[in-house]
Amino acid sequence: MKQAHFIVQGKGGVGKSLIASMLAQYLTDFSGSVISCFDTDPVNPTFSRYQALNVETINILNEQNDINKREFDTLVERLLSDDDGVAVVDNGAATFIPLMSYFMENDLVSLLAESGVEIIFHVPLYGGDAFEDTLKGLSTTLKRLSSSVVVWLNHNQNKIVFNNVANFTDTKIYKGFATQILGIVELKQHNAETFGVDIKEMTQRHLTVAEVKANADKRWKLTEIQRINLFYKDICEQLHQIPLFAESTTE
């Protein structure tokens, strides 16, 4: 594979699986590559429930809550051996620290880079009480791993308020790691009674945007489909500004 995207965060319930699904759909639609999806969350493997994305579950945690090195070694070998394609890996909060340690211990970023595989970490920040925890997760990723990072600002449930500054680009962490941060994507705060309900329905049913638009079970109203399409289109337009694989523009 030419590229592997890891969605990581030490705090649960902050939108990792939503980000993984949106990213996998975006890369499927615009990268021109074969997309392989993996779920390594041993506690809540939500990503694996997106049947349309053909997500493979990888149990990387052993009984001692350490990385099952044989299982993760197998995943790494697949990233190294496949000639073409892109991987999207959704990692659970429970395996965040073990995964960081595994990457550092084996210097995996360098190993994969030398073998022609670019690693990109996607880290969500979340508003409200979870903000400080997610900021710590971002800091850990940036400090421990010398790899490109895409920061996802998830305002969907709670608008993120930065301490004493207006924007993420004004924060100390951004200024300290600007060369490492490949880009920023914002999941904007929409009307809870319209967009919020529709997005929740889509994620709870583990549907892709394409499945919503196809509306095979006739459960979606035209206005609901339009809102889901606008939500996805906004994400795509932001991802187009980041040097990933896509060169196209949204429809």
C-alpha atoms as an extended CHARMM CRD file, in Angstrom:
* protein
*
       251  EXT
         1         1  MET       CA              0.0000000000        0.0000000000        0.0000000000  PROA      1               0.0000000000
         2         2  LYS       CA              1.1740000000        3.5010000000       -0.7050000000  PROA      2               0.0000000000
         3         3  GLN       CA             -0.4940000000        5.1960000000        2.2130000000  PROA      3               0.0000000000
         4         4  ALA       CA             -1.9330000000        4.3020000000        5.6170000000  PROA      4               0.0000000000
         5         5  HSD       CA             -4.2380000000        6.5550000000        7.6150000000  PROA      5               0.0000000000
         6         6  PHE       CA             -4.5470000000        5.8890000000       11.3510000000  PROA      6               0.0000000000
         7         7  ILE       CA             -7.3900000000        7.5320000000       13.2760000000  PROA      7               0.0000000000
         8         8  VAL       CA             -6.1690000000        7.8110000000       16.8720000000  PROA      8               0.0000000000
         9         9  GLN       CA             -7.1950000000        9.4270000000       20.1520000000  PROA      9               0.0000000000
        10        10  GLY       CA             -6.8640000000        8.4320000000       23.7940000000  PROA      10              0.0000000000
        11        11  LYS       CA            -10.3690000000        9.6500000000       24.6210000000  PROA      11              0.0000000000
        12        12  GLY       CA            -13.3850000000        7.5890000000       23.6100000000  PROA      12              0.0000000000
        13        13  GLY       CA            -16.6230000000        8.8860000000       22.1350000000  PROA      13              0.0000000000
        14        14  VAL       CA            -15.0960000000       11.8180000000       20.2700000000  PROA      14              0.0000000000
        15        15  GLY       CA            -15.9310000000       10.8550000000       16.6840000000  PROA      15              0.0000000000
        16        16  LYS       CA            -13.0980000000        8.5570000000       15.5890000000  PROA      16              0.0000000000
        17        17  SER       CA            -15.3760000000        6.1050000000       13.7900000000  PROA      17              0.0000000000
        18        18  LEU       CA            -17.2980000000        8.9100000000       12.0880000000  PROA      18              0.0000000000
        19        19  ILE       CA            -14.0070000000       10.3820000000       10.9040000000  PROA      19              0.0000000000
        20        20  ALA       CA            -12.7880000000        6.9550000000        9.7580000000  PROA      20              0.0000000000
        21        21  SER       CA            -15.9640000000        6.3880000000        7.7550000000  PROA      21              0.0000000000
        22        22  MET       CA            -15.9130000000        9.8620000000        6.1700000000  PROA      22              0.0000000000
        23        23  LEU       CA            -12.2170000000        9.5350000000        5.3150000000  PROA      23              0.0000000000
        24        24  ALA       CA            -12.6790000000        6.0500000000        3.8210000000  PROA      24              0.0000000000
        25        25  GLN       CA            -15.5660000000        7.2940000000        1.6900000000  PROA      25              0.0000000000
        26        26  TYR       CA            -13.6100000000       10.3310000000        0.5640000000  PROA      26              0.0000000000
        27        27  LEU       CA            -10.5800000000        8.2520000000       -0.4350000000  PROA      27              0.0000000000
        28        28  THR       CA            -12.8380000000        5.7500000000       -2.2120000000  PROA      28              0.0000000000
        29        29  ASP       CA            -14.4990000000        8.5470000000       -4.1750000000  PROA      29              0.0000000000
        30        30  PHE       CA            -11.4200000000       10.5900000000       -5.0750000000  PROA      30              0.0000000000
        31        31  SER       CA             -8.0800000000        8.8220000000       -4.5630000000  PROA      31              0.0000000000
        32        32  GLY       CA             -8.2710000000        6.4310000000       -7.5110000000  PROA      32              0.0000000000
        33        33  SER       CA             -6.8010000000        3.7200000000       -5.2680000000  PROA      33              0.0000000000
        34        34  VAL       CA             -8.0870000000        0.5340000000       -3.7190000000  PROA      34              0.0000000000
        35        35  ILE       CA             -9.1660000000        1.2940000000       -0.1320000000  PROA      35              0.0000000000
        36        36  SER       CA             -8.7030000000       -1.2750000000        2.6400000000  PROA      36              0.0000000000
        37        37  CYS       CA            -10.3310000000       -0.5870000000        6.0120000000  PROA      37              0.0000000000
        38        38  PHE       CA             -9.3600000000       -2.0060000000        9.4040000000  PROA      38              0.0000000000
        39        39  ASP       CA            -10.8480000000       -1.6740000000       12.8880000000  PROA      39              0.0000000000
        40        40  THR       CA             -8.4830000000       -2.2930000000       15.8180000000  PROA      40              0.0000000000
        41        41  ASP       CA            -10.8360000000       -1.1180000000       18.5810000000  PROA      41              0.0000000000
        42        42  PRO       CA            -11.2550000000       -4.0530000000       21.0360000000  PROA      42              0.0000000000
        43        43  VAL       CA            -13.9530000000       -2.3180000000       23.1070000000  PROA      43              0.0000000000
        44        44  ASN       CA            -16.2620000000       -0.6250000000       20.6020000000  PROA      44              0.0000000000
        45        45  PRO       CA            -15.5240000000       -1.7060000000       17.0200000000  PROA      45              0.0000000000
        46        46  THR       CA            -18.0060000000        0.7430000000       15.4830000000  PROA      46              0.0000000000
        47        47  PHE       CA            -16.0760000000        1.1850000000       12.2340000000  PROA      47              0.0000000000
        48        48  SER       CA            -16.3530000000       -2.5400000000       11.4980000000  PROA      48              0.0000000000
        49        49  ARG       CA            -20.1490000000       -2.2090000000       11.3870000000  PROA      49              0.0000000000
        50        50  TYR       CA            -20.0310000000       -0.1830000000        8.1550000000  PROA      50              0.0000000000
        51        51  GLN       CA            -20.7460000000       -3.1380000000        5.8910000000  PROA      51              0.0000000000
        52        52  ALA       CA            -20.4410000000       -1.1180000000        2.6820000000  PROA      52              0.0000000000
        53        53  LEU       CA            -16.8080000000       -0.3140000000        3.5450000000  PROA      53              0.0000000000
        54        54  ASN       CA            -15.8280000000       -3.9950000000        4.0390000000  PROA      54              0.0000000000
        55        55  VAL       CA            -13.9790000000       -3.2320000000        7.2610000000  PROA      55              0.0000000000
        56        56  GLU       CA            -11.7790000000       -6.0010000000        8.6400000000  PROA      56              0.0000000000
        57        57  THR       CA            -11.5410000000       -6.3510000000       12.4360000000  PROA      57              0.0000000000
        58        58  ILE       CA             -8.0380000000       -6.8160000000       13.8410000000  PROA      58              0.0000000000
        59        59  ASN       CA             -7.7890000000       -7.8090000000       17.5110000000  PROA      59              0.0000000000
        60        60  ILE       CA             -4.5330000000       -6.1540000000       18.5460000000  PROA      60              0.0000000000
        61        61  LEU       CA             -5.0430000000       -6.2560000000       22.3360000000  PROA      61              0.0000000000
        62        62  ASN       CA             -4.0570000000       -9.2610000000       24.4600000000  PROA      62              0.0000000000
        63        63  GLU       CA             -5.2490000000      -10.2810000000       27.9330000000  PROA      63              0.0000000000
        64        64  GLN       CA             -2.6400000000       -8.0290000000       29.5710000000  PROA      64              0.0000000000
        65        65  ASN       CA             -3.9960000000       -4.9870000000       27.6490000000  PROA      65              0.0000000000
        66        66  ASP       CA             -0.8230000000       -4.8140000000       25.5850000000  PROA      66              0.0000000000
        67        67  ILE       CA             -0.5110000000       -4.8070000000       21.8190000000  PROA      67              0.0000000000
        68        68  ASN       CA             -0.7720000000       -8.3240000000       20.4710000000  PROA      68              0.0000000000
        69        69  LYS       CA              2.4050000000       -7.9220000000       18.4930000000  PROA      69              0.0000000000
        70        70  ARG       CA              1.7840000000      -10.9050000000       16.2410000000  PROA      70              0.0000000000
        71        71  GLU       CA             -1.5900000000       -9.5220000000       15.1510000000  PROA      71              0.0000000000
        72        72  PHE       CA             -0.2900000000       -6.0260000000       14.6190000000  PROA      72              0.0000000000
        73        73  ASP       CA              2.8540000000       -7.3280000000       12.9130000000  PROA      73              0.0000000000
        74        74  THR       CA              0.5260000000       -9.0550000000       10.4440000000  PROA      74              0.0000000000
        75        75  LEU       CA             -1.2760000000       -5.7750000000        9.7400000000  PROA      75              0.0000000000
        76        76  VAL       CA              2.0420000000       -3.9780000000        9.2510000000  PROA      76              0.0000000000
        77        77  GLU       CA              3.2020000000       -6.6810000000        6.8430000000  PROA      77              0.0000000000
        78        78  ARG       CA              0.0630000000       -6.1190000000        4.7820000000  PROA      78              0.0000000000
        79        79  LEU       CA              0.7710000000       -2.4130000000        4.6640000000  PROA      79              0.0000000000
        80        80  LEU       CA              4.2950000000       -3.2100000000        3.4800000000  PROA      80              0.0000000000
        81        81  SER       CA              3.5320000000       -5.9590000000        0.9840000000  PROA      81              0.0000000000
        82        82  ASP       CA              0.5620000000       -4.6450000000       -0.9790000000  PROA      82              0.0000000000
        83        83  ASP       CA              1.7430000000       -2.9590000000       -4.1480000000  PROA      83              0.0000000000
        84        84  ASP       CA             -1.0320000000       -0.4150000000       -4.4200000000  PROA      84              0.0000000000
        85        85  GLY       CA             -3.8330000000        0.9910000000       -2.3770000000  PROA      85              0.0000000000
        86        86  VAL       CA             -4.6320000000        2.9830000000        0.7290000000  PROA      86              0.0000000000
        87        87  ALA       CA             -5.4230000000        1.7390000000        4.2360000000  PROA      87              0.0000000000
        88        88  VAL       CA             -7.7170000000        3.3840000000        6.7890000000  PROA      88              0.0000000000
        89        89  VAL       CA             -7.2140000000        2.0940000000       10.3460000000  PROA      89              0.0000000000
        90        90  ASP       CA             -9.5760000000        3.0850000000       13.1570000000  PROA      90              0.0000000000
        91        91  ASN       CA             -7.8070000000        2.5620000000       16.4790000000  PROA      91              0.0000000000
        92        92  GLY       CA             -9.6320000000        2.4260000000       19.8170000000  PROA      92              0.0000000000
        93        93  ALA       CA             -9.0560000000        4.6320000000       22.8510000000  PROA      93              0.0000000000
        94        94  ALA       CA             -8.0970000000        1.5450000000       24.8990000000  PROA      94              0.0000000000
        95        95  THR       CA             -5.2020000000        0.7810000000       22.5380000000  PROA      95              0.0000000000
        96        96  PHE       CA             -4.0080000000        4.3680000000       22.0410000000  PROA      96              0.0000000000
        97        97  ILE       CA             -1.0360000000        4.2750000000       24.4530000000  PROA      97              0.0000000000
        98        98  PRO       CA             -0.0280000000        0.6870000000       23.5160000000  PROA      98              0.0000000000
        99        99  LEU       CA             -0.1600000000        1.6690000000       19.8450000000  PROA      99              0.0000000000
       100       100  MET       CA              2.0190000000        4.7440000000       20.4380000000  PROA      100             0.0000000000
       101       101  SER       CA              4.5380000000        2.5670000000       22.2890000000  PROA      101             0.0000000000
       102       102  TYR       CA              4.5020000000       -0.0490000000       19.5420000000  PROA      102             0.0000000000
       103       103  PHE       CA              5.1720000000        2.5600000000       16.8630000000  PROA      103             0.0000000000
       104       104  MET       CA              8.0440000000        4.0630000000       18.8650000000  PROA      104             0.0000000000
       105       105  GLU       CA              9.5790000000        0.7400000000       19.9060000000  PROA      105             0.0000000000
       106       106  ASN       CA              9.7230000000       -0.4910000000       16.3070000000  PROA      106             0.0000000000
       107       107  ASP       CA             10.3140000000        2.8990000000       14.6650000000  PROA      107             0.0000000000
       108       108  LEU       CA              7.4420000000        1.9980000000       12.3670000000  PROA      108             0.0000000000
       109       109  VAL       CA              7.0540000000        5.4050000000       10.7570000000  PROA      109             0.0000000000
       110       110  SER       CA             10.6160000000        5.1620000000        9.3850000000  PROA      110             0.0000000000
       111       111  LEU       CA             10.2560000000        1.4860000000        8.4660000000  PROA      111             0.0000000000
       112       112  LEU       CA              7.0750000000        2.0870000000        6.5010000000  PROA      112             0.0000000000
       113       113  ALA       CA              8.4210000000        5.2610000000        4.8930000000  PROA      113             0.0000000000
       114       114  GLU       CA             11.5590000000        3.4600000000        3.7200000000  PROA      114             0.0000000000
       115       115  SER       CA              9.2750000000        0.8330000000        2.1630000000  PROA      115             0.0000000000
       116       116  GLY       CA              7.2460000000        3.4540000000        0.3030000000  PROA      116             0.0000000000
       117       117  VAL       CA              4.3040000000        3.6770000000        2.6940000000  PROA      117             0.0000000000
       118       118  GLU       CA              3.3660000000        7.1120000000        3.9680000000  PROA      118             0.0000000000
       119       119  ILE       CA              1.7520000000        7.1940000000        7.4210000000  PROA      119             0.0000000000
       120       120  ILE       CA             -0.7640000000        9.9160000000        8.2640000000  PROA      120             0.0000000000
       121       121  PHE       CA             -2.3730000000       10.1610000000       11.6940000000  PROA      121             0.0000000000
       122       122  HSD       CA             -5.8280000000       11.7170000000       12.0340000000  PROA      122             0.0000000000
       123       123  VAL       CA             -6.5370000000       13.0690000000       15.5140000000  PROA      123             0.0000000000
       124       124  PRO       CA             -9.9060000000       14.5170000000       16.5930000000  PROA      124             0.0000000000
       125       125  LEU       CA            -10.2690000000       17.3690000000       19.0710000000  PROA      125             0.0000000000
       126       126  TYR       CA            -13.6230000000       17.5310000000       20.8390000000  PROA      126             0.0000000000
       127       127  GLY       CA            -15.4430000000       20.3220000000       22.6220000000  PROA      127             0.0000000000
       128       128  GLY       CA            -16.8190000000       20.4890000000       26.1390000000  PROA      128             0.0000000000
       129       129  ASP       CA            -15.4260000000       18.4290000000       29.0050000000  PROA      129             0.0000000000
       130       130  ALA       CA            -13.4890000000       16.1740000000       26.6260000000  PROA      130             0.0000000000
       131       131  PHE       CA            -11.4060000000       18.9980000000       25.1550000000  PROA      131             0.0000000000
       132       132  GLU       CA             -8.4020000000       18.8010000000       27.4910000000  PROA      132             0.0000000000
       133       133  ASP       CA             -8.2180000000       15.0140000000       27.1690000000  PROA      133             0.0000000000
       134       134  THR       CA             -8.3180000000       15.1610000000       23.3720000000  PROA      134             0.0000000000
       135       135  LEU       CA             -5.7360000000       17.9550000000       23.3560000000  PROA      135             0.0000000000
       136       136  LYS       CA             -3.4670000000       15.6890000000       25.3950000000  PROA      136             0.0000000000
       137       137  GLY       CA             -4.0050000000       12.8960000000       22.8630000000  PROA      137             0.0000000000
       138       138  LEU       CA             -3.0110000000       15.2290000000       20.0290000000  PROA      138             0.0000000000
       139       139  SER       CA              0.0670000000       16.3880000000       21.9390000000  PROA      139             0.0000000000
       140       140  THR       CA              1.1170000000       12.7880000000       22.6060000000  PROA      140             0.0000000000
       141       141  THR       CA              0.7950000000       11.8740000000       18.9310000000  PROA      141             0.0000000000
       142       142  LEU       CA              2.7460000000       14.8970000000       17.7200000000  PROA      142             0.0000000000
       143       143  LYS       CA              5.5440000000       14.5180000000       20.2880000000  PROA      143             0.0000000000
       144       144  ARG       CA              6.0390000000       10.7680000000       20.1160000000  PROA      144             0.0000000000
       145       145  LEU       CA              5.7270000000       10.1720000000       16.3880000000  PROA      145             0.0000000000
       146       146  SER       CA              7.5570000000       12.0160000000       13.6430000000  PROA      146             0.0000000000
       147       147  SER       CA              4.7330000000       11.7350000000       11.1680000000  PROA      147             0.0000000000
       148       148  SER       CA              2.1980000000       13.9160000000        9.3970000000  PROA      148             0.0000000000
       149       149  VAL       CA             -0.9810000000       14.6510000000       11.3470000000  PROA      149             0.0000000000
       150       150  VAL       CA             -4.4020000000       15.8620000000       10.2400000000  PROA      150             0.0000000000
       151       151  VAL       CA             -6.3300000000       17.5320000000       13.0590000000  PROA      151             0.0000000000
       152       152  TRP       CA            -10.1150000000       17.1490000000       13.0270000000  PROA      152             0.0000000000
       153       153  LEU       CA            -11.9600000000       19.8100000000       15.0170000000  PROA      153             0.0000000000
       154       154  ASN       CA            -15.2110000000       18.0920000000       15.9830000000  PROA      154             0.0000000000
       155       155  HSD       CA            -17.7020000000       20.8380000000       16.8750000000  PROA      155             0.0000000000
       156       156  ASN       CA            -20.6520000000       18.5740000000       16.0960000000  PROA      156             0.0000000000
       157       157  GLN       CA            -21.9180000000       18.1690000000       19.6770000000  PROA      157             0.0000000000
       158       158  ASN       CA            -19.9660000000       20.8600000000       21.5250000000  PROA      158             0.0000000000
       159       159  LYS       CA            -18.2480000000       23.8300000000       19.9260000000  PROA      159             0.0000000000
       160       160  ILE       CA            -14.5340000000       23.8070000000       20.7120000000  PROA      160             0.0000000000
       161       161  VAL       CA            -13.3870000000       26.8680000000       22.6280000000  PROA      161             0.0000000000
       162       162  PHE       CA             -9.6350000000       27.4220000000       22.7030000000  PROA      162             0.0000000000
       163       163  ASN       CA             -8.0260000000       28.9750000000       25.7570000000  PROA      163             0.0000000000
       164       164  ASN       CA             -7.3360000000       32.6940000000       25.2190000000  PROA      164             0.0000000000
       165       165  VAL       CA             -7.1890000000       32.4130000000       21.3910000000  PROA      165             0.0000000000
       166       166  ALA       CA             -9.8090000000       32.4730000000       18.6580000000  PROA      166             0.0000000000
       167       167  ASN       CA             -8.5820000000       29.7160000000       16.3360000000  PROA      167             0.0000000000
       168       168  PHE       CA             -6.6450000000       26.4490000000       16.5010000000  PROA      168             0.0000000000
       169       169  THR       CA             -3.9070000000       27.9630000000       14.3390000000  PROA      169             0.0000000000
       170       170  ASP       CA             -3.2820000000       30.5020000000       17.1180000000  PROA      170             0.0000000000
       171       171  THR       CA             -2.6850000000       27.8370000000       19.7690000000  PROA      171             0.0000000000
       172       172  LYS       CA              0.6980000000       26.9680000000       21.1990000000  PROA      172             0.0000000000
       173       173  ILE       CA              0.4650000000       23.3510000000       20.0650000000  PROA      173             0.0000000000
       174       174  TYR       CA             -0.2100000000       24.3260000000       16.4570000000  PROA      174             0.0000000000
       175       175  LYS       CA              2.6280000000       26.8520000000       16.3510000000  PROA      175             0.0000000000
       176       176  GLY       CA              4.9990000000       24.3210000000       17.9040000000  PROA      176             0.0000000000
       177       177  PHE       CA              4.1570000000       21.5510000000       15.4200000000  PROA      177             0.0000000000
       178       178  ALA       CA              2.9920000000       23.4760000000       12.3450000000  PROA      178             0.0000000000
       179       179  THR       CA              5.4230000000       21.6740000000       10.0380000000  PROA      179             0.0000000000
       180       180  GLN       CA              4.0800000000       18.3140000000       11.2070000000  PROA      180             0.0000000000
       181       181  ILE       CA              0.3970000000       19.2160000000       10.9140000000  PROA      181             0.0000000000
       182       182  LEU       CA             -0.6220000000       18.4160000000        7.3660000000  PROA      182             0.0000000000
       183       183  GLY       CA             -4.0260000000       20.0590000000        7.5830000000  PROA      183             0.0000000000
       184       184  ILE       CA             -7.1520000000       20.8080000000        9.5930000000  PROA      184             0.0000000000
       185       185  VAL       CA            -10.7130000000       19.5970000000        9.0180000000  PROA      185             0.0000000000
       186       186  GLU       CA            -13.6810000000       21.0180000000       10.9050000000  PROA      186             0.0000000000
       187       187  LEU       CA            -16.8330000000       19.0260000000       11.6030000000  PROA      187             0.0000000000
       188       188  LYS       CA            -19.0150000000       22.0810000000       12.0030000000  PROA      188             0.0000000000
       189       189  GLN       CA            -21.7560000000       22.5540000000       14.5550000000  PROA      189             0.0000000000
       190       190  HSD       CA            -25.0560000000       22.3080000000       12.6980000000  PROA      190             0.0000000000
       191       191  ASN       CA            -28.6680000000       22.6970000000       13.7490000000  PROA      191             0.0000000000
       192       192  ALA       CA            -29.2750000000       19.8510000000       16.2040000000  PROA      192             0.0000000000
       193       193  GLU       CA            -32.8770000000       19.3250000000       15.0910000000  PROA      193             0.0000000000
       194       194  THR       CA            -32.0690000000       18.9320000000       11.3960000000  PROA      194             0.0000000000
       195       195  PHE       CA            -28.4520000000       18.1140000000       10.5120000000  PROA      195             0.0000000000
       196       196  GLY       CA            -27.8090000000       16.7090000000       13.9850000000  PROA      196             0.0000000000
       197       197  VAL       CA            -30.6670000000       14.2200000000       13.8100000000  PROA      197             0.0000000000
       198       198  ASP       CA            -29.7850000000       13.1580000000       10.2530000000  PROA      198             0.0000000000
       199       199  ILE       CA            -26.0890000000       12.6300000000       10.9900000000  PROA      199             0.0000000000
       200       200  LYS       CA            -26.9450000000       10.6690000000       14.1370000000  PROA      200             0.0000000000
       201       201  GLU       CA            -29.3680000000        8.4790000000       12.1660000000  PROA      201             0.0000000000
       202       202  MET       CA            -26.7180000000        7.7880000000        9.5210000000  PROA      202             0.0000000000
       203       203  THR       CA            -24.0140000000        6.9080000000       12.0640000000  PROA      203             0.0000000000
       204       204  GLN       CA            -26.2470000000        4.8190000000       14.3090000000  PROA      204             0.0000000000
       205       205  ARG       CA            -27.3060000000        2.7530000000       11.3110000000  PROA      205             0.0000000000
       206       206  HSD       CA            -23.6680000000        2.6280000000       10.1150000000  PROA      206             0.0000000000
       207       207  LEU       CA            -24.5390000000        3.8450000000        6.6510000000  PROA      207             0.0000000000
       208       208  THR       CA            -22.3140000000        5.5030000000        4.0910000000  PROA      208             0.0000000000
       209       209  VAL       CA            -23.3550000000        8.6860000000        2.3170000000  PROA      209             0.0000000000
       210       210  ALA       CA            -23.8130000000        6.6800000000       -0.8850000000  PROA      210             0.0000000000
       211       211  GLU       CA            -26.2420000000        4.3620000000        0.9010000000  PROA      211             0.0000000000
       212       212  VAL       CA            -28.2360000000        7.3140000000        2.2170000000  PROA      212             0.0000000000
       213       213  LYS       CA            -28.4040000000        8.8240000000       -1.2710000000  PROA      213             0.0000000000
       214       214  ALA       CA            -29.4800000000        5.4770000000       -2.7660000000  PROA      214             0.0000000000
       215       215  ASN       CA            -32.2720000000        5.3640000000       -0.1490000000  PROA      215             0.0000000000
       216       216  ALA       CA            -32.9840000000        1.7030000000       -0.8360000000  PROA      216             0.0000000000
       217       217  ASP       CA            -35.3620000000        1.3350000000        2.1300000000  PROA      217             0.0000000000
       218       218  LYS       CA            -37.1470000000        4.6230000000        1.3430000000  PROA      218             0.0000000000
       219       219  ARG       CA            -36.6280000000        5.8600000000        4.9180000000  PROA      219             0.0000000000
       220       220  TRP       CA            -34.9390000000        9.1210000000        3.9620000000  PROA      220             0.0000000000
       221       221  LYS       CA            -36.7650000000       12.2850000000        2.9120000000  PROA      221             0.0000000000
       222       222  LEU       CA            -35.2580000000       14.3540000000        0.1020000000  PROA      222             0.0000000000
       223       223  THR       CA            -34.3690000000       17.1870000000        2.4890000000  PROA      223             0.0000000000
       224       224  GLU       CA            -32.6350000000       14.7510000000        4.8380000000  PROA      224             0.0000000000
       225       225  ILE       CA            -30.5740000000       13.3330000000        1.9680000000  PROA      225             0.0000000000
       226       226  GLN       CA            -29.6860000000       16.8660000000        0.9390000000  PROA      226             0.0000000000
       227       227  ARG       CA            -28.4040000000       17.6920000000        4.4390000000  PROA      227             0.0000000000
       228       228  ILE       CA            -26.2850000000       14.5250000000        4.5780000000  PROA      228             0.0000000000
       229       229  ASN       CA            -24.8900000000       15.3430000000        1.1350000000  PROA      229             0.0000000000
       230       230  LEU       CA            -24.0380000000       18.9030000000        2.2360000000  PROA      230             0.0000000000
       231       231  PHE       CA            -22.3230000000       17.5620000000        5.3720000000  PROA      231             0.0000000000
       232       232  TYR       CA            -20.1740000000       15.1880000000        3.3160000000  PROA      232             0.0000000000
       233       233  LYS       CA            -19.4830000000       17.7410000000        0.5880000000  PROA      233             0.0000000000
       234       234  ASP       CA            -18.1470000000       20.2020000000        3.1630000000  PROA      234             0.0000000000
       235       235  ILE       CA            -15.7550000000       17.5630000000        4.5140000000  PROA      235             0.0000000000
       236       236  CYS       CA            -14.6230000000       16.6930000000        0.9800000000  PROA      236             0.0000000000
       237       237  GLU       CA            -13.9510000000       20.3190000000        0.1280000000  PROA      237             0.0000000000
       238       238  GLN       CA            -11.7690000000       20.6630000000        3.2160000000  PROA      238             0.0000000000
       239       239  LEU       CA             -9.8970000000       17.4240000000        2.5100000000  PROA      239             0.0000000000
       240       240  HSD       CA             -9.2330000000       18.6440000000       -1.0390000000  PROA      240             0.0000000000
       241       241  GLN       CA             -7.1210000000       21.4020000000        0.5000000000  PROA      241             0.0000000000
       242       242  ILE       CA             -4.8700000000       18.8460000000        2.2130000000  PROA      242             0.0000000000
       243       243  PRO       CA             -2.1560000000       17.0670000000        0.1590000000  PROA      243             0.0000000000
       244       244  LEU       CA             -3.5600000000       13.5500000000        0.3270000000  PROA      244             0.0000000000
       245       245  PHE       CA             -4.2590000000       11.5040000000       -2.7980000000  PROA      245             0.0000000000
       246       246  ALA       CA             -7.2190000000       13.4070000000       -4.2140000000  PROA      246             0.0000000000
       247       247  GLU       CA             -6.8600000000       15.7810000000       -7.0900000000  PROA      247             0.0000000000
       248       248  SER       CA            -10.5080000000       15.9730000000       -8.0740000000  PROA      248             0.0000000000
       249       249  THR       CA            -13.1190000000       18.3880000000       -6.8560000000  PROA      249             0.0000000000
       250       250  THR       CA            -16.4540000000       17.6060000000       -5.3280000000  PROA      250             0.0000000000
       251       251  GLU       CA            -19.4990000000       17.2730000000       -7.5250000000  PROA      251             0.0000000000
